Each structure stands twice: as structure tokens, then as C-alpha cells.
Amino acid sequence: MREFVAALTMLAVVACSSENSTKSKPDAATNGPAGTGGAPSKTVGATPGDSGQACPATGSWAQCSVLYRLDRAGLAPHLDSTAKVDEKSIGGLAGTTSFVVKIGKLARLEVFLYSDSAARVADATHLDRKQFVNATQEQTIKRERTLIENANLIGLLTSLNSHQRERASDALTAGPPQASSK
């Protein structure tokens, strides 16, 4: 009987390890930097800065680095490939990429990625800043969205959870993944 249990345990270990080794790895077409034209992925992309991975650490935000950073903050982000951004006052510049990330069940983050921070600053002048709050401000009865700006990224977070607003803001204002200095 003891040999049977040991054999069954070994069989389970072998089955689990072979299942993990046969899973496909994400490729550059699905998790590449913003603006590459790859199909959107619904899961978190590669770790920024890892050699040979699809999300290089370039000092600018990319779709995969946004998802990675939100995931590391414990927010369980999911790329919503069917949703379109609602904000029409920004995002019209050439080279701008926009996408929607669902955070939890109710929160929605509209992300705009620009070619550089100067383009982001220029486009951000079109926002009516009275309609937004930062992560540490209390929302009023108007339920303002949270404005997150950093480097080449503008994020507009719709969430009533103040803890969630602060975590998302902290994750994205910490800065994009930086290239290693060799």
C-alpha cells in the first residue's frame, strides 16, 4: 500500500511539472510595447527589463509595463480588449496609443501612452482638470476620476475605492521601467 501511495504521488508531481513546461510563453506580438500593432493580451505581460522578453525597459511606459506594474501592486489588472476609452479630449496626437484596463470588478483605467513626455504634456492641456482629482484627494459627490500622469503616460481611473485609487497611482507614478546602465 505504501508503494502505491508513493507511486501515485510521483505520478502527480510528474504530471504537474510536464503541464507547466508545455504551456506557451507570451510572444512579442501580444505583449510588445505600445504602438507596435500587436494583438492585445488579457493577461499581464513579461517582466520589464528581463533579457529576451517582450517588454523592454526603455524608460518609457508600454502596455505590458503598465499591466506588470499594476499586477505587482496587487490590483489584478485585466486588459479589456473590447472596451474603448471614453475620454475624447485627449489621445488624438499621432503616435498615441490608448487602451482600457479593468481593475477588480468595478474599477476602470483608461491609459494613454505617448511617444514622449513632451507629447503627453502638450496633450494634457486639453483636459479640464476640474473634472479630476489626484489619488490623495477625496472625491466629491460628483465622483471625479483620478488623474495619473507620469513620463509618457496619462491614466484616468474610475474607482470609488480610495485605497485602490492610491495603489494604482503609486504604482504608475513610481516611473516606467528604466534601462539598465551597463
N, C-alpha and C positions, 0 to 999 in steps of 0.2 A: 504494500500500500504506500509506503514511504517513497519508493522508487517512482510510483505512478504520479504522486503529487509533485515530486522533483521534476519529472519529465514534462508534466503539464505546465509548470512554472517556466521551464526553459523554453517551451513552445510559445508561450505568451510573450516572453522577452524577445525572442527572435521575430515574432510577428510584428510587434510594435516597432522594433528597430528597422525592419525592412520597409514598413509603411512610411516612416519618416524619411528614409533615403530615396524613396521613389517619388516623393512629392516634387512637383516642378518648382523651380526657383523663379522669382519675378524677373522679367526681362526689361531691357531699356525702353522698349516701345510702350509699355504700360505704365512705367513709373518714372519716366525721364523728366528732365527739367521742364518747367512751364514753357509753353510755346513751341514744343517740339512736334506737336501734332499727333502724339501717341494716344491710343485709346485710354480713357480714364480707368483707374483701378478702384475697386471698392474697399481695398484693404490698405493698410499702412505700407508705404514703400520701403526701400532699402535704407539702411543706416547711412546718414550723410557722412562723407569722408572716408568710408570704407573703400579700400582699393578694389577696383574691378566691379564695383556695384553701380547701380543705375542712377544714383543720386549723388553727384559730386559736390563736395564742399567748395563753393566758389566765392563765398562772401555775399551771395545774393540768394533770396528766397526762391524756391522752386516748389511745385506742388507736393512732391514727395517729402521735402524737408518740413513743410508746414504740417503735413499729416504725421510725420515722425515726431515732431516736437509736441504736438497736441496729445499724441499717444503716450509719450514719455511723461506728460503732466497728469496722466491718469484720466483723461477725458473721453476715451473710447470714441475717437472720430471715425466717421464713415463718409466717404466721398459719395455725394448724391449726383450721379451722372445724368439723371433725368431733370433735375431742377435747374432753373435759370436764375441769375441774380435779379433782384427786384430794383436795386438802385440804378437809376438811369442817368444821374447827373455826372457820374464818373465812369471810367473804363473805356472811353471812346478813342483813346490815343492808339496809334499804330504800335504794335508790339506788346499790347496789354493783354493779359490772359486773366479770365475770371472763372471761378467755379464755386460751388456750394458744398459745404461740409456740414453734416448733421453731427451734433454732439449730444449724446444721450438720446432721450425720446423727444424732447421738445425744443431744444436749442438749435439754432441755425446760424452758421457763419458764412457770410459772403466774403470771398477773398479775391482781391485784385492784385495781380503781380505785374510790375512794370519793368521796363528794360534797365532802369537805374533809379536811384533815389531822386534825382533831379526831375525826372518824368513824374514820379509819384507826387512830389511837392507841387508841381505845376497843375496836375490834375486834381489834387486835393483842394485847390482853391475854389473849385466848383461845388464843394459840399456846403450845405447850410449847417454850420457847426452847432446851431441852437437845437437841432434835432437829435444830437448825440450827447452822450456822457462818456467820461473815461471810466476805467474799471473800478476806481476807488470812490467815485461819486455815487450818491444814492439816486436811483431812478425816481422820477415823479409819477404822478398818476397818468402821465402821457406814455409811460413805458418806453422811454427812449432806448435806442440801440446803443451798444458800446462801440466806440471808435477806437481801433487799434492801428497804430502807424509805426512802421519800423523799416528802415532801409528802403527796399523796393516793394514793400507790402502795405496795403490798406486792408484791414479786416473790419467788417461790420457785423457785430454779434447781436443776435436777438435772443435774449435769455432773461428771465426774471430772477434767476438764482444768482445772488451776489457772489457766492463762493465760486461758482462756475465761471462767472464773468472775470473774476480776479485771476483765476488759474489760467484761463485762456489768454488773457492779456499778458500775464507774467511769462508764459511760455513763448509768446511771439515777440514781445518787446526785449527779450534777452538777446536777440540778434540772430541773424542767419548763420548757418554753419560756415566757419572760416576755413580757408585753405591752410593746410599745414605748411609751416615755414621750414623748408629743408635746406 
